[in-house]
């Protein structure tokens, strides 16, 4: 379909995509209150190369800090310099930069003659908005099979590294130290104990917290060497409240990360959708994600963004809706191979991993969105780094109609094309979200639509699509009826045939 469109200076992004009741990494909350703390959405930065991983966990806890603690499985006993706190703004930056986006275009009026285009410049897209003393924890209990492997004070956190022989002993230890443990803790703890994993127990040190300017918890970043490239999501289901969402911002040297034990899916992108979606893009994308998740069978990881963000690469998105992460942002995220002066201790590396710290300026950024629950995700997330460097971003397109007098041959052709285009956009909306015209709060720009006949409205497009759909169903039922009649006649004729 021929159309007259021009890229314009407006790009909208999803600003309400990540909402939190109390969100954290893929561990579980333990509470000194009533045990009702839940984790709904998690944000995690994971940096991986060779056997080296750096994981940054975001806490958006709301409530009394006395009630907060968190348990996270880790593959090794972390050293003090393997743990630090970082500025929470890094998550805001990565989210706004990589989240799904809405792109706007304008149709040109074909009735306006263009004598000179030399002074018409395409506008660039822009955003439109998206070692100290540890207190309060008891000594280890040999009779429970729990051993305190290490304890640190890092920023506003008291941290213990525990090992355990059985889940009931670990649960008892935590309970005796005043924590309300989820009922389902035993069944999810034991597999990690069987795998000889340790438990990273985090609690807020109120004295240290008061030294900070804001009453919020900073993200925790941990670094370790392990052949396991994974995220232990099963533990986070111990006190989950229904489906949980996890946003993974992953950085590698070579290319995208993918799950090795769940199917990887790219969300539909580059689709043209109705103009009225502009008024509530966040709601549109929420419906799209849910519909696609259901359609794909739920046990999937969804790709929302993938791009080479190396400092040497100038073009990191198309269109860009926020500032690209700088070299300093990447370093704060844990991209250790960018800086030859990184403070990692070479003694922490195994001999066969010595190449893991080779300097490189290659950085590939993948954003995965995982919605998970006990039934759909019976295993932890296992990942691999791939060589796929194809650029991808979830983007959706709206097009504003031409304005002004359309009473010319080209204008009449344009209106005919517009009617068909809007029908296709409505069909696309249903395909993407599973919802039709009546499910949306349709608000249009009257100044734009006043130049468009009523027969070209989205309401008329939806009505026309419904008629076509009913007619197709009618033809289908009629065809099936004829086929049934033919079959019945054939059956009777066979019965009448003499033996």
N, C-alpha and C positions, 0 to 999 in steps of 0.2 A: 504494500500500500504506500503510495507516494504521500509524503507529508512535508510540511515546511517547519523545520524546527531548528532551534538555535540554543546552544548551551548558555545558561544564565548563571548569575551570581547568587545562587542559593542552594545550599546543601543542608538537609536536616538529618540529625542522628537520633538514635534512641537514647533518651536521657533518663528513662525510668526503668531500664532493663534489669538492673540489679537492685533488688530490694532485700532487706534483711530483717529478720526477727532477732536472731542472734547467730551470726555466721562466723565460721572458722574454717580451718583446714580440715582434712578428712580424718580427724580423730573424733572423740566424743567429749561432751561437756560433763563434768562432774560438779555437783552443786552442794554447798553447805546449807542451802535453803530447802526447798521442797522437791528438788529434783526435776523441775519442769523446764529447765533450759533446753532449747531445741536449736538445731542448726538447719537452716533452710537453704541458704545459698552460700557457696564458698567461692573465694577467689584465691588462686594459687599461681605463683610465678615459678616455673621450673626451668632451670638452665642445665643443659646436659651435653657432655662431650666425653667420649671414651667411657670410663667407669666413674667419672666425676659428675656429681650432681649438686646443684645449689637450689634449695627450695625455700621460697618465701611465703609465709602464711599470713593471711589478712584476718584480723579480728575486728568485728564491728559489734562488740558486745554492748547491750543496753541493760542497765540494772546496777545493783550494788556490787562494786568490785570485790567485796568480801566473799561473794557467792561464786566467783568465777574460778574455774580451773579447767584444764584441758589435758587429755591424754592422747598422744600420737605415737604410733609405732615407727621405729627407725631401725635401719639394718645394722648399725654399729653404735658403740658407745662414743658419743661426740666429745671432743675436747673443747675447752673453754673458747679457744679462738675459732672454733667452728660455728659459734653461735653469736649473733648480733641482732640489734634492732635497726630498722630502717624507717625512713619517712613514709608515712602512709600515702602521701601524694603520688607516689610512683604508681599505685594501683589506679588512681583516678586518671592519671595521664595515659596509661596503657589501655584502660577501658574506653576512654573517649576517643582515642586514636583508632582503635581496631574494631569498634562496634559496628553493627549493621547500619546502613545509611540510606537516606531517601534523597534522590537526585531530581531536581526540577529542570524542565525545559519549557520554552515558549514556542508556540507556532507563530509563524509570520503570516501576515495577511497577503494572499496572492494577488489581491486587487490593487495593492500599492506598487507602482512601478519603482524599480530601484535603478537610479541613474549612476550612482557611484558608491561602491562599497568600500572604497579605500579607507574611509574614516570610521568604518564600523569594526570595532575590535571586540573579540570575544572576551567576556569577563571571566576571570579565574574563579573557580569555586571557592566558597568560604563557609565557615561553620555558621549554623543558625541554631541556636538552642534557646551536643551531648557530651675477777674471782673474789667473791665476798661471802659473808656469812648468810646462810639460808635459814630463815626462821619459819616456825609454825608446822614443821613436818617431823614426824617421829623417826626413830632409828629403824634400821632394817630388822626384819623378823625372820630368823633362820627357820623357825618352826613352820612358817607360812611359805617358805621357799622363795621369799622376796629378798633381793639384795640391792642395796643402793650402790650403783657402779660409779656415780659421780654426782656432785651437786655444785651449782653455780648461782651467782647473782649476776644477771645480765639486764642492764637497764632497769625497768620497773618489774622484772620477773624473777621469781624464785624458781629455779629449774632443778629437777632431779632426773637422773637417768637410772631406770630400774630394770632389773632382769627378774624373771619369775619362772618357776617350775610348773605352775598350773594356774589356770584362770581363777579358781576359787580362792587360792591364796592371795593373789593380787587384788581381787575384789575385796577380800577381808581386810587386807592392809589399808586400802584406800578408805574403806568404811570406818575402820578404827581411827583414821586420821580426820574423821568428820565429814566425809564426802558421801553424798547420796548417789549411789551407783545405779544406772539403768538396769532393769530386770533382765534385759537381753544381753548384758555385758559378758557373761560367761561364754556363751556360744560364739561370740565374735572375738574374744580375747584369745581363746585356746589355739586357733590356727596360727596366730602370730607367735605364740610361745613355742609351738611345735617347730616353727621355722627359725627359732633362736633369735627372733627379733627383740630389741630392747624397747622400753617405753619411756617416752619423753613426756614428763609430767610438768606442767606449767601452772604456776599460781602467781597472782598479783602481789607484789610487795608494796603495801600501801604507803609506807614511809618514802620509798623511792618514787612512787607515783606522784606524791605531793610536790616533788621537786620539779615536775614538768609544768609547762605553762598551761596546757590543756588537760582536761580530765578525760583522756581517751587512751586506748592501748595501741602502741605502735606495732607494726608487723614484725614478726620474728623470722630471721633468715638463718637457715642451717646449711652446712656444707659437709659432704661425706663422700667416701669412695665405696662403691659397691657395684657388682655386675648387674644388680637388679635396677631396672629403669621402670619404676612403677609408682603409683599412688594408692595408698591403702584405704580405699573408700568404704570397705565393709565395716570397719570400726565406727565410722561416722553414722552408721545406721542404727547403732545401739539405742540412741534416744532421738531418732529422726521422727519428723512429723509429716508423714506422707512422702510424696516425691521430693527429691532434693535436686538442686541445680549446682553445678560447678563450672566456673569459668577458668580455663587453664591458659595462661599466657606462657608459651614455651619458646625458648631460644636455643638454637643449635648452630653449628658451623656449616652444615651441608645442605639441609633442606627441611621439609615438613616433618613433624612427628605424627605417628599414627599408632592407634591401638593395635596390638597383636592378638588380643583375645576377644575383641568386639569389632563389629563391622564399622567401617569409616564412611561417612556420608557427607558430601558437599550439599549445603542448603541451596535451593533454587536461587539463582541470582540473575540480574539483568532483566527482570520481568517488568513489563509495563502494566501499571495498575491504575485504578480510578483516581481522579484528581482529589476527591473528598477524603482520601486516606491521609492527606496532608494534615488534617485537623487532629488526628490521633494515630500517629505512626507507631507509637509505643504499643498501643492496643492491637494494631494490625500485626506487628511483629510477634507479639505474645501469642496471638491466635495462629499465626503462620508456624511458629516453632512447635506448638502443641500438636497442630494438625499433621505436620511432617513427621514429628516424633512418633505419633500413633501410626501413621501410614507406613513408616519404615520398620515397625515392629519393636520399638522402644529400646532394645538392647544395642544401641548404636552410639557412636561419638560423632557430633555434628561440627563440621568446620565452618567458622564464620569469617576467618581472615587468614591469609598466608602471603608473606611478601619478604623480599630481601630488604632488610633495613640496615645493611652495612653502612657505616659512616661514609664510605666512598660512593654509595649509590644515591644519586640525587632524587630519583623518582621512586617514592615509597608507597604510593597509593594513587588511585584515579577513580573518583576525585578524593582529595584529602579533606577531612572535616575537622582536623585538629593538628596541633604541632607534632611532628614526628619525634620519637624518642631520640634524644641527643646521645653522644658518646657517654656523657656523665650519667644519663638516665639508664643506659644499658649497663654501665658498671655498677650502679646502685641495684639494679635488678639481679646482679650476680654473674654477669657475662665475664667470666674470669680471663678468657683468652685474649681480650682486647688490650689488656694492660700488662706489659712485661714486668712491671714493678708490683704486681699483685702480692698481697701478704700471705699467700698460702705457703705452708711449711712443706718443703720437698720431702721431709722425713715422713709425712703423712701418706705419701704415695708409694704404692708397690712398684717394684722394679719394672714390671711389664706395663706399668701405666705412666712411665716417665714422660711419654710423648703427649700426655693429656694437656700439659701446660705450655705447649708450643704456641707462641704468639700468632695471632691471625686477626685480620680486620673483617672477616666474613661473619655475618650474623643473619640468621633466617628466623623470622617471627611467625609462629602459628598460634592462632586463637581457636581453642576447642570449647564447645558448649556441651556439657554432658548432663542429662537429666536421668537420675537413677533412683532405683528402689530395690528392695530385697528380692522381688520376683524376677526383675529384668536383669539384674546385675549380681549373679551369684559369686563372682570372682572380683578381686581387686583389678584395677586398671593396669595393664602391662603395656609399655610403649616401646617403639623403636624409632630411630632416626632414619629418614629415607633420603634419597638423592633427588626427590621431586622438588624443584625450585619454581614451579609454575605459580604465577601470581593469581591470587583469588581474593575477592571480598564480596560479602553479601550486600548487594545494592539493589534498590528498587526505584523505578522511574515513574514520575508523574509528568504530564504534559499539559500546560495551560493552553486554552484555545486562542485562536487569533481574535483580535478585537477590531472594531470598526466596520465599515460598510463592506459586506461580502456579496453585493449584487453585481457580480461579473461572472464570466464563464468560468474562470479559475476559482472564484469564490464558491460557486455552486458545486463544482467538482470537489472542492475542499470540504464542504458541508456533508456531501455524500460519503466521503472518506472518513470524516469525523464520526458519523453515525456508526459505521462499521467498526471503527477503532474502539469506540466506547463499548460496543457489544463485546469485543474481544477482551477489553480490559475487565469488564464485569465477569466474563468467563474465567479469566486469569485469577481474579480475586477469589472466586469460589474454589478453584483448583488449589490455590495456595493456602487458604485459611479454612475451607469447608463451610464458609458463611456467605450468605447472599445479601442482596441489597437491603432487605428489611431488617437485617441484623446490625446495621451500622447507623450511627448518628450522622446523617448526610447533611453537611453544611457546605454550601458553595459560595464562591465570590460573585455576588450579583452584578458587580461592575463588569466582570468577564462574561458571565452567562447571558447578559441582556442582549448581546449581539448574536446569540445562538438560538435558533428556533427550538420550541418545546419538544419537537419530535427528535431532537438530537440530545436530549437530556439523559442522564444516567438512569432515571426512573423508567423512561421509555425503552432504553436499552435492556434493562432488566426484564421488563414485560415481554419484549420481543424474544429474548433468550428463553423465557419460561414457555412461551408459545411453541417455540421450535423444539424445546425439550419434550413437551407434552405430545407434540405431533410425532416426534421420533419414537416415543414410547408407544403411541398408538399404532404406528407402523410395525413396531416390533411385536406387539401383542397380536396384531392382525396376521403377521407372518407366521408366528408360532401357531395361531389358530388354524391357518391354512395347512401348515405342515402336519398338525395333528389330524386334520380331516383327511388329508391324503394318506397318512399312515393308517387311519381307521379303515378307509376304503380299501387300501391294499390288503389289510389284514382280512377283511370280509371276503375279498376276492380269492384270497388264498384258501380260506375255509371252504368256499364253494367249489373249488377246483376238485374234480373227481380223482379219487385215489387210483 
